[in-house]
Amino acid sequence: MAPQQIQALADASEADAAARYLRRQRFLEVVADAVRRADALTRLESALRQPVR
């Protein structure tokens, strides 16, 4: 295998790893946002079930 081909494979592998990392980071942000929203909805529902004073 020629050095240029080896370098191209290494570059492609590195780019793939970087893309996976960025996707994982975005996914974690989406999950964290979903957890925050679910918590807020749970607190809202709980507050709405309490009797009015």
C-alpha positions in Angstrom: 0.0 0.0 0.0 1.4 3.4 -1.0 2.1 6.0 1.7 -0.6 8.3 0.1 -3.2 5.6 0.5 -2.2 4.9 4.1 -2.4 8.6 4.9 -5.8 8.9 3.2 -7.1 6.0 5.3 -5.7 7.5 8.5 -7.3 10.9 7.6 -10.6 9.2 6.9 -10.5 7.3 10.1 -9.7 10.5 12.1 -12.5 12.4 10.4 -14.9 9.6 11.1 -13.9 9.5 14.8 -14.3 13.3 15.0 -17.7 13.1 13.4 -18.8 10.4 15.9 -17.6 12.5 18.8 -19.5 15.5 17.6 -22.7 13.5 17.1 -22.3 12.0 20.6 -21.9 15.5 22.1 -25.0 16.7 20.3 -27.0 13.6 21.4 -26.0 14.2 25.0 -27.2 17.9 24.7 -30.6 16.7 23.3 -30.9 14.1 26.1 -30.0 16.6 28.8 -32.6 19.1 27.3 -35.3 16.3 27.3 -34.5 15.5 30.9 -34.8 19.1 31.9 -38.1 19.5 30.1 -39.5 16.3 31.6 -38.6 17.5 35.1 -40.2 20.8 34.4 -43.4 19.2 33.2 -43.5 16.9 36.3 -43.1 19.9 38.6 -45.8 21.7 36.7 -48.2 18.8 36.9 -47.5 18.4 40.6 -48.2 22.1 41.2 -51.4 22.0 39.2 -52.7 19.1 41.3 -52.2 21.0 44.6 -55.4 22.7 45.9 -55.7 26.4 45.3 -55.3 28.5 48.4 
